[in-house]
Amino acid sequence: MDGTRDPLSRDERAELHWLRAENALLRVQLDILTHIATGYAHDVDAILRLRTRG
């Protein structure tokens, strides 16, 4: 290959746009789920600590 690139076709540009939007959505969903899981872990830890005291 000589290092030159063909420009993207209309379909390829549309797919790239869709993939970038989907990637952004997935990152937001991952962030939300991470926060939920972290909160859940803290709650479980607090419950287990209370149980071991009594």
N, CA, C and O atoms as a Maestro MAE file, in Angstrom:
{
 s_m_m2io_version
 :::
 2.0.0
}

f_m_ct {
 s_m_title
 :::
 protein
 m_atom[216] {
  # First column is atom index #
  i_m_mmod_type
  r_m_x_coord
  r_m_y_coord
  r_m_z_coord
  i_m_residue_number
  s_m_chain_name
  s_m_pdb_residue_name
  s_m_pdb_atom_name
  i_m_atomic_number
  :::
  1 25 0.850 -1.176 0.000 1 A "MET " " N  " 7
  2 3 0.000 0.000 0.000 1 A "MET " " CA " 6
  3 2 0.895 1.238 0.000 1 A "MET " " C  " 6
  4 15 1.940 1.243 0.651 1 A "MET " " O  " 8
  5 25 0.503 2.270 -0.712 2 A "ASP " " N  " 7
  6 3 1.369 3.439 -0.882 2 A "ASP " " CA " 6
  7 2 1.132 4.543 0.151 2 A "ASP " " C  " 6
  8 15 1.716 5.621 0.038 2 A "ASP " " O  " 8
  9 25 0.299 4.298 1.141 3 A "GLY " " N  " 7
  10 3 0.080 5.292 2.189 3 A "GLY " " CA " 6
  11 2 -1.084 6.224 1.928 3 A "GLY " " C  " 6
  12 15 -1.466 6.981 2.821 3 A "GLY " " O  " 8
  13 25 -1.667 6.197 0.726 4 A "THR " " N  " 7
  14 3 -2.839 7.033 0.458 4 A "THR " " CA " 6
  15 2 -4.084 6.270 0.870 4 A "THR " " C  " 6
  16 15 -4.112 5.040 0.871 4 A "THR " " O  " 8
  17 25 -5.105 7.024 1.218 5 A "ARG " " N  " 7
  18 3 -6.347 6.398 1.661 5 A "ARG " " CA " 6
  19 2 -7.491 6.890 0.797 5 A "ARG " " C  " 6
  20 15 -7.553 8.062 0.426 5 A "ARG " " O  " 8
  21 25 -8.379 5.993 0.490 6 A "ASP " " N  " 7
  22 3 -9.581 6.386 -0.220 6 A "ASP " " CA " 6
  23 2 -10.517 7.063 0.762 6 A "ASP " " C  " 6
  24 15 -10.579 6.667 1.926 6 A "ASP " " O  " 8
  25 25 -11.255 8.086 0.313 7 A "PRO " " N  " 7
  26 3 -12.226 8.706 1.208 7 A "PRO " " CA " 6
  27 2 -13.347 7.714 1.524 7 A "PRO " " C  " 6
  28 15 -13.616 6.793 0.753 7 A "PRO " " O  " 8
  29 25 -13.978 7.917 2.648 8 A "LEU " " N  " 7
  30 3 -15.061 7.017 3.049 8 A "LEU " " CA " 6
  31 2 -16.275 7.227 2.157 8 A "LEU " " C  " 6
  32 15 -16.579 8.342 1.734 8 A "LEU " " O  " 8
  33 25 -16.953 6.128 1.888 9 A "SER " " N  " 7
  34 3 -18.203 6.223 1.136 9 A "SER " " CA " 6
  35 2 -19.286 6.789 2.052 9 A "SER " " C  " 6
  36 15 -19.092 6.902 3.262 9 A "SER " " O  " 8
  37 25 -20.409 7.136 1.472 10 A "ARG " " N  " 7
  38 3 -21.534 7.668 2.259 10 A "ARG " " CA " 6
  39 2 -21.990 6.650 3.296 10 A "ARG " " C  " 6
  40 15 -22.263 7.010 4.441 10 A "ARG " " O  " 8
  41 25 -22.076 5.378 2.902 11 A "ASP " " N  " 7
  42 3 -22.486 4.334 3.840 11 A "ASP " " CA " 6
  43 2 -21.470 4.155 4.960 11 A "ASP " " C  " 6
  44 15 -21.842 3.954 6.116 11 A "ASP " " O  " 8
  45 25 -20.192 4.228 4.618 12 A "GLU " " N  " 7
  46 3 -19.157 4.100 5.642 12 A "GLU " " CA " 6
  47 2 -19.195 5.277 6.613 12 A "GLU " " C  " 6
  48 15 -19.016 5.094 7.817 12 A "GLU " " O  " 8
  49 25 -19.424 6.471 6.101 13 A "ARG " " N  " 7
  50 3 -19.545 7.639 6.983 13 A "ARG " " CA " 6
  51 2 -20.747 7.501 7.909 13 A "ARG " " C  " 6
  52 15 -20.662 7.825 9.094 13 A "ARG " " O  " 8
  53 25 -21.863 7.021 7.373 14 A "ALA " " N  " 7
  54 3 -23.068 6.828 8.185 14 A "ALA " " CA " 6
  55 2 -22.813 5.790 9.270 14 A "ALA " " C  " 6
  56 15 -23.223 5.969 10.417 14 A "ALA " " O  " 8
  57 25 -22.132 4.702 8.902 15 A "GLU " " N  " 7
  58 3 -21.824 3.670 9.892 15 A "GLU " " CA " 6
  59 2 -20.872 4.196 10.960 15 A "GLU " " C  " 6
  60 15 -21.055 3.921 12.146 15 A "GLU " " O  " 8
  61 25 -19.860 4.948 10.548 16 A "LEU " " N  " 7
  62 3 -18.922 5.526 11.496 16 A "LEU " " CA " 6
  63 2 -19.639 6.457 12.473 16 A "LEU " " C  " 6
  64 15 -19.375 6.428 13.674 16 A "LEU " " O  " 8
  65 25 -20.538 7.274 11.956 17 A "HIS " " N  " 7
  66 3 -21.313 8.187 12.805 17 A "HIS " " CA " 6
  67 2 -22.156 7.388 13.805 17 A "HIS " " C  " 6
  68 15 -22.209 7.717 14.990 17 A "HIS " " O  " 8
  69 25 -22.819 6.326 13.306 18 A "TRP " " N  " 7
  70 3 -23.655 5.498 14.167 18 A "TRP " " CA " 6
  71 2 -22.808 4.807 15.238 18 A "TRP " " C  " 6
  72 15 -23.204 4.759 16.403 18 A "TRP " " O  " 8
  73 25 -21.650 4.275 14.853 19 A "LEU " " N  " 7
  74 3 -20.783 3.593 15.810 19 A "LEU " " CA " 6
  75 2 -20.259 4.545 16.881 19 A "LEU " " C  " 6
  76 15 -20.163 4.175 18.051 19 A "LEU " " O  " 8
  77 25 -19.921 5.763 16.484 20 A "ARG " " N  " 7
  78 3 -19.456 6.741 17.473 20 A "ARG " " CA " 6
  79 2 -20.564 7.109 18.446 20 A "ARG " " C  " 6
  80 15 -20.317 7.248 19.644 20 A "ARG " " O  " 8
  81 25 -21.786 7.269 17.940 21 A "ALA " " N  " 7
  82 3 -22.922 7.580 18.821 21 A "ALA " " CA " 6
  83 2 -23.193 6.413 19.768 21 A "ALA " " C  " 6
  84 15 -23.439 6.618 20.956 21 A "ALA " " O  " 8
  85 25 -23.148 5.192 19.243 22 A "GLU " " N  " 7
  86 3 -23.368 4.019 20.078 22 A "GLU " " CA " 6
  87 2 -22.275 3.899 21.137 22 A "GLU " " C  " 6
  88 15 -22.563 3.559 22.285 22 A "GLU " " O  " 8
  89 25 -21.039 4.171 20.769 23 A "ASN " " N  " 7
  90 3 -19.918 4.114 21.704 23 A "ASN " " CA " 6
  91 2 -20.118 5.120 22.839 23 A "ASN " " C  " 6
  92 15 -19.868 4.810 24.004 23 A "ASN " " O  " 8
  93 25 -20.566 6.319 22.492 24 A "ALA " " N  " 7
  94 3 -20.819 7.338 23.517 24 A "ALA " " CA " 6
  95 2 -21.915 6.869 24.469 24 A "ALA " " C  " 6
  96 15 -21.798 7.032 25.684 24 A "ALA " " O  " 8
  97 25 -22.982 6.287 23.918 25 A "LEU " " N  " 7
  98 3 -24.069 5.775 24.757 25 A "LEU " " CA " 6
  99 2 -23.576 4.661 25.666 25 A "LEU " " C  " 6
  100 15 -23.906 4.633 26.852 25 A "LEU " " O  " 8
  101 25 -22.797 3.756 25.126 26 A "LEU " " N  " 7
  102 3 -22.272 2.652 25.934 26 A "LEU " " CA " 6
  103 2 -21.364 3.145 27.063 26 A "LEU " " C  " 6
  104 15 -21.363 2.582 28.158 26 A "LEU " " O  " 8
  105 25 -20.596 4.197 26.789 27 A "ARG " " N  " 7
  106 3 -19.747 4.764 27.841 27 A "ARG " " CA " 6
  107 2 -20.592 5.353 28.973 27 A "ARG " " C  " 6
  108 15 -20.255 5.207 30.148 27 A "ARG " " O  " 8
  109 25 -21.688 6.017 28.614 28 A "VAL " " N  " 7
  110 3 -22.586 6.574 29.629 28 A "VAL " " CA " 6
  111 2 -23.226 5.445 30.430 28 A "VAL " " C  " 6
  112 15 -23.300 5.515 31.656 28 A "VAL " " O  " 8
  113 25 -23.690 4.404 29.737 29 A "GLN " " N  " 7
  114 3 -24.294 3.277 30.436 29 A "GLN " " CA " 6
  115 2 -23.294 2.596 31.374 29 A "GLN " " C  " 6
  116 15 -23.651 2.222 32.491 29 A "GLN " " O  " 8
  117 25 -22.060 2.434 30.934 30 A "LEU " " N  " 7
  118 3 -21.025 1.845 31.783 30 A "LEU " " CA " 6
  119 2 -20.793 2.702 33.017 30 A "LEU " " C  " 6
  120 15 -20.655 2.177 34.122 30 A "LEU " " O  " 8
  121 25 -20.749 4.013 32.837 31 A "ASP " " N  " 7
  122 3 -20.539 4.921 33.964 31 A "ASP " " CA " 6
  123 2 -21.682 4.799 34.972 31 A "ASP " " C  " 6
  124 15 -21.441 4.750 36.178 31 A "ASP " " O  " 8
  125 25 -22.913 4.751 34.488 32 A "ILE " " N  " 7
  126 3 -24.078 4.618 35.375 32 A "ILE " " CA " 6
  127 2 -24.024 3.291 36.124 32 A "ILE " " C  " 6
  128 15 -24.218 3.253 37.339 32 A "ILE " " O  " 8
  129 25 -23.761 2.208 35.406 33 A "LEU " " N  " 7
  130 3 -23.717 0.897 36.046 33 A "LEU " " CA " 6
  131 2 -22.569 0.779 37.042 33 A "LEU " " C  " 6
  132 15 -22.702 0.109 38.066 33 A "LEU " " O  " 8
  133 25 -21.456 1.418 36.753 34 A "THR " " N  " 7
  134 3 -20.326 1.413 37.682 34 A "THR " " CA " 6
  135 2 -20.701 2.128 38.976 34 A "THR " " C  " 6
  136 15 -20.382 1.657 40.068 34 A "THR " " O  " 8
  137 25 -21.382 3.271 38.848 35 A "HIS " " N  " 7
  138 3 -21.809 3.997 40.043 35 A "HIS " " CA " 6
  139 2 -22.821 3.186 40.847 35 A "HIS " " C  " 6
  140 15 -22.764 3.169 42.076 35 A "HIS " " O  " 8
  141 25 -23.739 2.521 40.168 36 A "ILE " " N  " 7
  142 3 -24.726 1.697 40.866 36 A "ILE " " CA " 6
  143 2 -24.042 0.544 41.585 36 A "ILE " " C  " 6
  144 15 -24.339 0.281 42.750 36 A "ILE " " O  " 8
  145 25 -23.134 -0.145 40.908 37 A "ALA " " N  " 7
  146 3 -22.437 -1.287 41.509 37 A "ALA " " CA " 6
  147 2 -21.589 -0.848 42.698 37 A "ALA " " C  " 6
  148 15 -21.514 -1.552 43.705 37 A "ALA " " O  " 8
  149 25 -20.954 0.306 42.582 38 A "THR " " N  " 7
  150 3 -20.141 0.820 43.681 38 A "THR " " CA " 6
  151 2 -21.008 1.130 44.893 38 A "THR " " C  " 6
  152 15 -20.653 0.802 46.025 38 A "THR " " O  " 8
  153 25 -22.145 1.764 44.645 39 A "GLY " " N  " 7
  154 3 -23.074 2.066 45.741 39 A "GLY " " CA " 6
  155 2 -23.591 0.796 46.391 39 A "GLY " " C  " 6
  156 15 -23.683 0.713 47.615 39 A "GLY " " O  " 8
  157 25 -23.927 -0.189 45.577 40 A "TYR " " N  " 7
  158 3 -24.406 -1.463 46.099 40 A "TYR " " CA " 6
  159 2 -23.327 -2.127 46.950 40 A "TYR " " C  " 6
  160 15 -23.624 -2.648 48.025 40 A "TYR " " O  " 8
  161 25 -22.099 -2.116 46.491 41 A "ALA " " N  " 7
  162 3 -21.000 -2.730 47.244 41 A "ALA " " CA " 6
  163 2 -20.806 -2.037 48.591 41 A "ALA " " C  " 6
  164 15 -20.570 -2.693 49.605 41 A "ALA " " O  " 8
  165 25 -20.907 -0.714 48.594 42 A "HIS " " N  " 7
  166 3 -20.774 0.024 49.858 42 A "HIS " " CA " 6
  167 2 -21.918 -0.326 50.816 42 A "HIS " " C  " 6
  168 15 -21.703 -0.479 52.019 42 A "HIS " " O  " 8
  169 25 -23.133 -0.449 50.273 43 A "ASP " " N  " 7
  170 3 -24.280 -0.808 51.112 43 A "ASP " " CA " 6
  171 2 -24.120 -2.204 51.708 43 A "ASP " " C  " 6
  172 15 -24.381 -2.408 52.894 43 A "ASP " " O  " 8
  173 25 -23.696 -3.156 50.897 44 A "VAL " " N  " 7
  174 3 -23.497 -4.525 51.383 44 A "VAL " " CA " 6
  175 2 -22.403 -4.545 52.440 44 A "VAL " " C  " 6
  176 15 -22.534 -5.227 53.457 44 A "VAL " " O  " 8
  177 25 -21.343 -3.814 52.212 45 A "ASP " " N  " 7
  178 3 -20.259 -3.745 53.192 45 A "ASP " " CA " 6
  179 2 -20.767 -3.176 54.516 45 A "ASP " " C  " 6
  180 15 -20.428 -3.689 55.583 45 A "ASP " " O  " 8
  181 25 -21.573 -2.125 54.453 46 A "ALA " " N  " 7
  182 3 -22.111 -1.522 55.674 46 A "ALA " " CA " 6
  183 2 -23.021 -2.504 56.408 46 A "ALA " " C  " 6
  184 15 -22.975 -2.586 57.635 46 A "ALA " " O  " 8
  185 25 -23.842 -3.244 55.677 47 A "ILE " " N  " 7
  186 3 -24.733 -4.226 56.307 47 A "ILE " " CA " 6
  187 2 -23.913 -5.329 56.966 47 A "ILE " " C  " 6
  188 15 -24.212 -5.736 58.089 47 A "ILE " " O  " 8
  189 25 -22.895 -5.808 56.287 48 A "LEU " " N  " 7
  190 3 -22.065 -6.872 56.869 48 A "LEU " " CA " 6
  191 2 -21.320 -6.385 58.103 48 A "LEU " " C  " 6
  192 15 -21.146 -7.145 59.055 48 A "LEU " " O  " 8
  193 25 -20.882 -5.145 58.103 49 A "ARG " " N  " 7
  194 3 -20.196 -4.608 59.292 49 A "ARG " " CA " 6
  195 2 -21.149 -4.505 60.475 49 A "ARG " " C  " 6
  196 15 -20.762 -4.780 61.611 49 A "ARG " " O  " 8
  197 25 -22.407 -4.107 60.212 50 A "LEU " " N  " 7
  198 3 -23.389 -4.019 61.280 50 A "LEU " " CA " 6
  199 2 -23.696 -5.401 61.857 50 A "LEU " " C  " 6
  200 15 -23.865 -5.547 63.068 50 A "LEU " " O  " 8
  201 25 -23.766 -6.389 61.013 51 A "ARG " " N  " 7
  202 3 -24.066 -7.751 61.467 51 A "ARG " " CA " 6
  203 2 -22.942 -8.333 62.310 51 A "ARG " " C  " 6
  204 15 -23.195 -9.096 63.242 51 A "ARG " " O  " 8
  205 25 -21.697 -7.977 61.988 52 A "THR " " N  " 7
  206 3 -20.578 -8.552 62.736 52 A "THR " " CA " 6
  207 2 -20.412 -7.889 64.104 52 A "THR " " C  " 6
  208 15 -19.780 -8.459 64.992 52 A "THR " " O  " 8
  209 25 -20.968 -6.703 64.278 53 A "ARG " " N  " 7
  210 3 -20.872 -6.026 65.579 53 A "ARG " " CA " 6
  211 2 -21.776 -6.681 66.617 53 A "ARG " " C  " 6
  212 15 -21.423 -6.791 67.791 53 A "ARG " " O  " 8
  213 25 -22.942 -7.111 66.163 54 A "GLY " " N  " 7
  214 3 -23.949 -7.605 67.092 54 A "GLY " " CA " 6
  215 2 -23.814 -9.008 67.397 54 A "GLY " " C  " 6
  216 15 -24.604 -9.551 68.171 54 A "GLY " " O  " 8
  :::
 }
 m_bond[215] {
  # First column is bond index #
  i_m_from
  i_m_to
  i_m_order
  :::
  1 1 2 1
  2 2 3 1
  3 3 4 2
  4 3 5 1
  5 5 6 1
  6 6 7 1
  7 7 8 2
  8 7 9 1
  9 9 10 1
  10 10 11 1
  11 11 12 2
  12 11 13 1
  13 13 14 1
  14 14 15 1
  15 15 16 2
  16 15 17 1
  17 17 18 1
  18 18 19 1
  19 19 20 2
  20 19 21 1
  21 21 22 1
  22 22 23 1
  23 23 24 2
  24 23 25 1
  25 25 26 1
  26 26 27 1
  27 27 28 2
  28 27 29 1
  29 29 30 1
  30 30 31 1
  31 31 32 2
  32 31 33 1
  33 33 34 1
  34 34 35 1
  35 35 36 2
  36 35 37 1
  37 37 38 1
  38 38 39 1
  39 39 40 2
  40 39 41 1
  41 41 42 1
  42 42 43 1
  43 43 44 2
  44 43 45 1
  45 45 46 1
  46 46 47 1
  47 47 48 2
  48 47 49 1
  49 49 50 1
  50 50 51 1
  51 51 52 2
  52 51 53 1
  53 53 54 1
  54 54 55 1
  55 55 56 2
  56 55 57 1
  57 57 58 1
  58 58 59 1
  59 59 60 2
  60 59 61 1
  61 61 62 1
  62 62 63 1
  63 63 64 2
  64 63 65 1
  65 65 66 1
  66 66 67 1
  67 67 68 2
  68 67 69 1
  69 69 70 1
  70 70 71 1
  71 71 72 2
  72 71 73 1
  73 73 74 1
  74 74 75 1
  75 75 76 2
  76 75 77 1
  77 77 78 1
  78 78 79 1
  79 79 80 2
  80 79 81 1
  81 81 82 1
  82 82 83 1
  83 83 84 2
  84 83 85 1
  85 85 86 1
  86 86 87 1
  87 87 88 2
  88 87 89 1
  89 89 90 1
  90 90 91 1
  91 91 92 2
  92 91 93 1
  93 93 94 1
  94 94 95 1
  95 95 96 2
  96 95 97 1
  97 97 98 1
  98 98 99 1
  99 99 100 2
  100 99 101 1
  101 101 102 1
  102 102 103 1
  103 103 104 2
  104 103 105 1
  105 105 106 1
  106 106 107 1
  107 107 108 2
  108 107 109 1
  109 109 110 1
  110 110 111 1
  111 111 112 2
  112 111 113 1
  113 113 114 1
  114 114 115 1
  115 115 116 2
  116 115 117 1
  117 117 118 1
  118 118 119 1
  119 119 120 2
  120 119 121 1
  121 121 122 1
  122 122 123 1
  123 123 124 2
  124 123 125 1
  125 125 126 1
  126 126 127 1
  127 127 128 2
  128 127 129 1
  129 129 130 1
  130 130 131 1
  131 131 132 2
  132 131 133 1
  133 133 134 1
  134 134 135 1
  135 135 136 2
  136 135 137 1
  137 137 138 1
  138 138 139 1
  139 139 140 2
  140 139 141 1
  141 141 142 1
  142 142 143 1
  143 143 144 2
  144 143 145 1
  145 145 146 1
  146 146 147 1
  147 147 148 2
  148 147 149 1
  149 149 150 1
  150 150 151 1
  151 151 152 2
  152 151 153 1
  153 153 154 1
  154 154 155 1
  155 155 156 2
  156 155 157 1
  157 157 158 1
  158 158 159 1
  159 159 160 2
  160 159 161 1
  161 161 162 1
  162 162 163 1
  163 163 164 2
  164 163 165 1
  165 165 166 1
  166 166 167 1
  167 167 168 2
  168 167 169 1
  169 169 170 1
  170 170 171 1
  171 171 172 2
  172 171 173 1
  173 173 174 1
  174 174 175 1
  175 175 176 2
  176 175 177 1
  177 177 178 1
  178 178 179 1
  179 179 180 2
  180 179 181 1
  181 181 182 1
  182 182 183 1
  183 183 184 2
  184 183 185 1
  185 185 186 1
  186 186 187 1
  187 187 188 2
  188 187 189 1
  189 189 190 1
  190 190 191 1
  191 191 192 2
  192 191 193 1
  193 193 194 1
  194 194 195 1
  195 195 196 2
  196 195 197 1
  197 197 198 1
  198 198 199 1
  199 199 200 2
  200 199 201 1
  201 201 202 1
  202 202 203 1
  203 203 204 2
  204 203 205 1
  205 205 206 1
  206 206 207 1
  207 207 208 2
  208 207 209 1
  209 209 210 1
  210 210 211 1
  211 211 212 2
  212 211 213 1
  213 213 214 1
  214 214 215 1
  215 215 216 2
  :::
 }
}
